[in-house]
Amino acid sequence: MDIREELGLEPVINPQFGHMMQNSEDVPFSSTPSPQSPQNSPESVVDSVSSSSIPPEINRASDLFMAVSLGSEENKTKISELANSAMEELVRKALLGEPLWQRQAVLDTEIEILNEAEYIREFRAFDASLQEIMRMIEVGDPQRFSTLDGNCDFPSECHQKPNLLPREAELDALQIEASKEIGFVNMNATSIVEWLMDLKQWSLAFSKIVTRATILGVLSSGVAAGTYDETLQVMRAEFHMPTPLVPIRECQFARYCKQVGSNTWGVVDVSLENLFPYPVVRFRRRPSGCLIQEMPNGHSKVTWVEHVEVDNKQVHRIFHPQVRSGFAYSARRWVTTLIQHCDWVATLMSQTVPVLDGGLVSQNGKENLLRLAERMMRSFCTDLSACSNNLWMPLPVSGGEDVRVMTKSITPATSECPSTTIAFTSSIWLPFPPRRVYDFLRHEDSRNKWDLLSRELVIQELTYINKGDNPDNRISILQANSDSSEIEILYLQESYSDPTAFYIVYAPMDITSVATILKGGNTDYVNILPSGFVIHPDRQVMNNNGKEVGGSLLTLAFHILDGSSMEDSQFIPRESVDTVYRILTETAILIKAALLSDDP
């Protein structure tokens, strides 16, 4: 029996269409879902609460304090006024160009960065003291300036002042990051607004950035049924990079949605630290968010503004160029993530299906493949982050200071017995452009050069699905065969690139699980432990020919079952420590060697 029959594929209907073929099965949902009001949306009902009640998932003292405080009419008024002021500022920042926004070279690209001196002129009351501060900014570092008014809703920072009070010293430690990005999204404005205002849909669409999110209260559910116009929510969220070496950014903020024009919506976030006392402030969102303009062709123009204050002192040195430049959490990252999610939705709803070895995958099989790959990528990003649920530890071995490891207990869907897993990661610098590293790691012909499980095996791509027009964004099923042509391993792999990072994420699977996916069976019982790579652009370097090329920051991450018995989750047996260190070091050595051998 061949692989096509064993996986239960449908016969070919018309092979002339090539890899992707039309399928007559009905799409199970509309491509343009009707908007739901916050009170009627099934997703938002689960997680949102009224201002007079407390959601059961709140278990943090600060969240509990905020949820209780929302019941005060005085606090509601303050938050509402703050949200309206933030929306006005967002609209102005989004619509203005130079000199407020200036294009600057950051790593290997250019992004629009806020001119802080111009921001003060445009958005602050102008007096003699501000004149002197702007002079200092213009001749110094525009990213560093201290609080001008401790009671201001949106305080700014300037150079260090002597004899700072503790509160002023705290604010002075915060670095300002502000950027703007414009993108065109293959989705109507109403659907995008719904994604942003519905907690579960927002968390799903931005799972590469948002680790945990909670709605602490809904102060206004909108002025008209069926829309989010003038909806005001209070939220808490953790924002992350795909590495435990960069601390999460956590804050409580108001999110306000308003229709600001006949075909334009605004969604703004603004932190609440100036309204409620906080012992320590390490991250604050100034008015940030997006304007969404409906275009005649059903697409949307999204103008995103990201404007924050953050303490970056705990960022690991290897990530300083990405984080301290403002590139890591730039508006470009939010826009490209939104575009990628729209591509995923469009592919999910399309009636094209992939071909595998002369057989068609069913429509349900294609949807299973897309949804499981999305779950794999979301799990990978969450597990790799520094979120509060992940108890990362340095690897207790000489040379493993920059390695992070943690144990987890999981219960497979088909078993009642929990299993212990180990997740571990490290980041290394490579003198190669990110594109080259990405193309090497994602291609099936290169896998047996670095994958310890696939050495000496023959790798073949059985089928794939492209998400959107970018051929880099690809979901594949890979097969690893021994010399006897027996299937040793099957992999589900997703490769994804955008202007801010490159991802290659995969999970080993058995043939029964793959058959369940492609036959359209229930994937809830398919367990995945994702591993993979994230590639960030880094500083320019000289190659062997004396030419300047972009370097790369490669994060390696693995998640494996561990057979050792660990009663104490903080204790990792020596045998497991040695295995972790060997996998990371040997994989890194193999990748470097393969890239160097092909270096022109």
N, C-alpha and C positions, 0 to 999 in steps of 0.2 A: 504494500500500500504506500503511495507517495504522500508527501507532506500535504498536498492540497486536499486529498481525500481524508487524511487523518484529522485535519483541522476543520473539516465539514464545510468546504467552500461551495458556492453555487457555480453552475456551469457558465461558460462564456456565452453571452448573448450576441455581442457584436464586437470582435476583437479589433476592428479598424479604428476604434476610438482610443486605443493605446492604454496607458496606465490608468487614467481616471475615466470612468464610464458612467453614463446616465442610468439612473435607477428609477423605476416608475412608482416606488413606494411613496406614500404620502409623508410629508414632513410632519412630525408630531406636534409642532407648535408654530405659531405665526412668526414671520420674520419681522414684524413690527408690532410687538405686544402693546396692548392698550394700556395707557397709564393708569395707575391705581393711586388713590389717595393714601396718605400715611395710615389712616385708621383702617383702611380696607386691605392693605398689602399684607399677605400672609407672612412674609419674611419679617417685616418691621414690627408686626404685632408681637412676635416671639421675644424680640430683644428690646423694644422700646417701652417706656413707662410714662405714666402721667407724672406731673410735677408733685403730686401728693402721695405717690406710692413709691416703693423701693423694689427694684428688680431682685429676684432671689440670687442672681449670680454675683451681686456686689459683695465682696468680702474684704475689701481694702478700706482702711480707716478714712483715707482721703476721698475715696469714691462715696463712701457712706455719708461723710460730711457734706459732700457736694449734693447728693441726692436729697438729703434732708433740707439743705439750704434753698433748694429750688422752690420749696413750698412758700417762701416768703414773697409777698407781693412787691416789696421793695427790691429784692434781688431780681425778680422777674423783670421789673422795669429797667434796672441797671443793665441786665444782660441784653434786653431788647434794644436799648439805646446804643450799647456797644456794638451789637450786630448791625444795626442800621448804619452807624458810622463806618464800620469795617467794610460794608458793601460799597459805600460811596468811595472809599479809598481804593478798594479793589478795582472798581470800574475805571477810575482815573488812571491807576497804574497800568492797567491792561491796555488802555487805548492810547496812552502816550508813547512816543518813541524817543529818539534822541532829543535833547541831551540827557533825559532821565535814564535811558537805557543805552548802554554802549557795548558793542561787540568786543569781546576779549578772547585771546587765545588761552585755552585751558587744556593742558595735556596735549592731545593730538587733534583738538577740534576748536571751534569757536562757539561761545554761547553769549547770550545777552545778559549782562551784569548790571545791577543797579548802581548808578552814580550817587553816592550817599550825600555829597554836597548839594547836588541838584534836588535830591529827595527832601532835604531840609528846607531848601528855598521854596519848593512846591507845596509841601504839606505841613510845614510848621510856621507858627507866628514868627515873623522876622524881627530881631532886635540887634543891639550892638554886641551882646554876648555871643549870639549865634554867628554874627559876622566873623568874630575872632575864631570861633570853633571851626567854621568852614575854611578859614584860611589855613588852620592847622591840618585839616583833613586834606586839602588840596595839595599841600607840600609833603604830606606824610602818607601813612597807610590808610586808604579810604575804608578799609574793613574794620578799623578799630577806633571807636569813639564812645565815650561814657555817657551816663544818664544826664540829661539836661534838666529833667523835672521828675522827681520821684513819684508824683501823682499823675503823670501823663498816662494816657491809655496805651500809647505806643512809644515807650521810651527808646532813645537812641544812645549810642555809646561814642566816646571820643578817647583821646589819649589818657594814660594813667594820671590821676591827680594825687597829690600828697595827702596824707591823713584821711584816707577814705574811711567812712563808717562801714560796719560789716555788710549792711544791705547794699551800699554803693560798691563795695569791693566785689560782692557777688555778681552784680550786674556788669562790672567792668571785665569780669572773666569771660563773659559771653561774647562769642564771635558772631558777626552778622553775615548771613548768607542770603542773597536775593538774586533771582534770575527769572527770565521770562522766555516762554517758548510758544510758538504758534504751530498747530498741526491740523490736518484735515482728516476727519474720521468718517469711516464708512458706516454711519449710523445716524438716525434722526435725533434731533436735539432732545425730544421728549424722553426717549429711551435712555439717553446719557444722563439726564437729570434724575431719572428714576434709579439708575445704578448708583449715583452719588448719594442720594438721599435714603436709600434702603440699605440698612447696615450689612445684611448678608451679601447683597449683590456688590456693594462697595468693597467689602473684605475679599470677595472672590475675584473681582476685576483687578484689584491691586494687591494680590497676595504676595507679589515679589517685593512689596514695600511695607504692607500693613501686616503685622504679626497678630496682634490681639486688639479687639475693639469692642466697646460697650456703649450703648445709649443710656445715659444716666437720667434723662428726662426729656420730655417733649413739651416745650413751652407754648408752641403754636402749631396746629396741624394744617395751616393754610387757610386762605380766604375763600376758596371755591372747591367743591367736591370734585375729585378726579384729577387734581393738580397738586403740585408741591409749592405753588406760589405763596410766599411769605411763611413757609414752614421754618420753625426755629427749634433746633435740638441742642442738647448738651451732651457731649460725648467724651470718652477717654479712649486713647489709642496708643499703641506702641508701633513705631516705625523702625525698620531695620535695614541693614545691608546683609548680603548672604555671607556672613562671616561672624564668628564670635569675638573677633579681635576689634570690632567697632561696637561700642555700647549702643543700646537701643535709645531712641529718642521718644520720650513719653510725656504726654501732657493731657490736660483736660481743656476742652475748647467748645465754643458755640459754633454750630454750623447753621448757616442761614441761606435760604434759597429765595430768589425773587426774580420775577420776570421784569427785566429792565428795558425791554423794547418789544415791538410787535413780534419779532422773531428771534429774540435774544434772551437768554437766561443767565443769571449769575448765581454761583454757589461759592460762599466765602466761609473760611474758618478763621477764628480769632481766639487766642488763649484768654483764660479768665484769671490769671495770676494777679492782675491788678485790682480785681474785685474781691478776691478771697485770699486770706492769709495762707502762705505756703512756707514751710521752714527752709526749704532749699529749692531753688529754681535752676535747673540745668538745661531746660529747653522751653522755648516759648514761640508760638506761632503768631507773628504779626498778621495783618489781613492777607490771607493767602487763599488761592482757589482758582476759579476759571470763569470765563465768559464763554457761553456756548451759543453760536449763531447758526440757525437753520439755513442751509443752502438750497437753492432751487432743485438740485439733483438728488435730494434726499440725504446728502452728506451733511456734515456739520464742521464748522470752523471753530476750533477750540483754542482759546488764548489762555495759557496757564501762567500764573504768577506764584512763585514760591518765595516767601519772605519770612525768615526765622532768625531767632537768636539762640545760640547753642554753645554749650561748654564742650570743647573738643579735647580737653587735656588728657582724657583717658583713652584716646584712640591710639592703637598700636602704631609704632613708627613706620611700619611698612605700608600702612594705608594713609599716611599723612598727605601725600600728593592728591589722592582722590577726595578725601574728606575736607581738608582745610582749604582747598581751592573752591569748595562749594559745588564741585562737579558731581559728587556721589549722590546728593539729594536734590539735584537741580530740577527745575521745571521740565527740562527735557526728559528726565527719567519718568516723570508722571505722564507726560503726553505719549511717549513711546509705549509705555505699559498699557495705556488706554487703547491705543491703536492695535496693539497685539491682541488684547482681549476681544476687540471688535472683529478681528480676523478669525479668532477662534469661534465666535458665535456664528459668523457668516459661513464658515466651513461646516460647522455642526448642522446648520439648517439647509445646506445645499443638498442637492439630490445626486451628486457625483459620488461614486464609490470606487475604492481602489481594487486593483487586480493583484492576485497572488498566484504565481506559477500557473497562469492560464485560467484561474478561477476567480469569480467575483466574490468579494466580501459583501455581505448584506448591508442594507442601510442601518439596521440595528447594530451590526458588527462595527461599522464605521463610527457610529455614535459612541459605542462602548470604548473603542480605541481612543477617541478624542477625550472622553470624560476621564478615563483611567490615566491617560497621559497628563491631563490637567491636575488630577489628584496627586500624581507622582511629583509633578513640578511644585505644587503647593506644599506638599509634605517636605520636599527637599529644602525649599527656602525657609520654611518654619523651623525645621530641625537644625539648620545650619546657622540660624540667627542667635543673637545674644539675648533673646526674649526671657522674661522672668521665669518661664517654665523650664528653661534649659539650664541645668546645673553643670556648666563646663568647668573642667579642671585642667591645669597644665599636666602634661605627661611626665610622670615621675621617673625620668631617665635622663642621663647626661646627653645633651644635644637636643632634647625634646622640649626646651623652654617655650618655644613658639608653637608647639603642637597643643591642641585642645582636644579633650576626650570627655565623654560622658556615657553613662549607662542608662538604659531604659528598659522598662518591663512592658511587654505587649502581649495581648491575648489574641491569637489568630482567630479569625471568624469561624473556622472549622474545628476549633478546639477550646476546651475550657481551661486548659493548663497554660499559664503565662510562660513566656519565653523571655530570656534576657538578651538584649542587643547592645552593641557598642557602636556609638557614632564618634568619629574622630576626623580632624581636619587640620590642615596647615596651609600656609601661603608662601609661595616662593616667587622670586623675581627672575624673569627670563629676558635675554637680549634679543627678542624676536617680536615682530609686530603682532598685535592681537589676532588679526585675520589669519595669519599663517598658523599660529598655534591652534586656533579654532578649527580650521580646515583639516589639520592633521588629526586632531582628537576625535572629530565627529565622523570621519570617513571609515567605512568598514574595512577597507584595505590596510588601514594603519593600526587597527585595534590590536592585532596580535603582536605589535611591537611594544606596547606598553601595558596591556591588561594581563595581570598575572594569572588570571583564570583562563585566558584564551591563548596563551603561548603555545605555539606549535599547532594551533587549530586553524581551520579555514573558515573565514567569516564571509557570510553572504547576506545581503539585504533582501528579505523575502517580500516585503511590501512597504509602502510609505504613503503618507498623506501630507501634502503641502498646506500650510495655513496662510492664506492670503497670497499676494503676488510675489513675496520674497521667498526664493527657493531655499534660503538659509533656514527658514522656520519650518521644520520637518519632523514628523513623527514616524518612526520606523520600527519594524520588527526585524531583528537581526538573528541569524542562526549561526552557531559555531559548530562545525563538524570536525570529527577526527579523521585520520587518514582512511579509516574504513567507511567514511561517509555516514557514520552514525551521529545523530544529533546529541551533542554534549550539553549545550546551553542555548537557551533562547533569551533574547534581551528585548525589552521595550525601551526605546530610546527617543528622547526629544532633544533636538538641537534648535537653538533660538538665538538670534542676534538682534541688537538694536544699537543706536549710536552711543549707548553708555556702557554696555557689557555684552558678553557672549556666554551662553549657557550650553553645556552638554550634560544631560541628566539621563540616567538609565537604571534599570532594575532587572536582575536575572529572574527568569520565569521558567516554569516547567511547561511541557507541551499541553497538559490538561488545562492549565490556566489560559494559555493562548487560545486554545480551541474554544473555551467558554467565552472569551472576548469576541472572537470572530464570528461565532454562531449566534451572537446576540443574547447570550445568557446573562445571568445576574452577576455583575462584577463586584458586588458587595462582599462576596466570599473570596475575592482575589486579593491576596496579601502582597504588598510590595514594600521593599526596603530600598529606597532610592540612594544611589551614589552618583558622583559626577564631578564636574569642574565648572568654575566660573572664571572668566578671563576679563580683567579690567585693563584699559589702556594705562600706560605709565610714561615716564619721561623719555625723551629722545636719547638714543645712544648711537655710537658708531659701530657699524658692522665690520666684518673682516676686510672688506674692500674700501674702507674709509668713508662709506656713505652713511649719512644720518638716517636712522630708522627708528620707529617707535618701539619702546620696550613694552613688556607685558607683566602684569601681576596675576599669577595663576593660583587659584584656591582649589586644593584637592580635598574632597570630602567623601568619606565612605561610611556606610551603615551596614553592619553585618551581624548575624546571629553569633552569640558566644556560648560555647558549651560549658564554660566554667560555672560552678554554683557560686552565686554571690548573694549572700544574705544581706550584706551591707552595701547599699547602692553607691556609697562613697569609696568603697574599696574595690580595686581592680587587681586581680591576681597577676603575679609576675609574668606568667605565661601569656596572658592577654596583652600586657604592656609590650612585651617583646614582639608579638604578632602585629600590633598596631604600628609600632615603630618600623618594623620591617616592610609592611605594606606601603607606608608613606614614602620611606626613603628609596625603596627599590623602584616604585612607580615614578618618582621624580627623576631618578637617575636614568631610567629607560626613556622618558620623555625628552630630557635634555640631550641624551646621546642620539636619539633618532632625529631630532631637529638639527643638531650640529652636523650630522652626517649628510644631511640634504642642504646645508647652508651653501648658497651659491658664492 
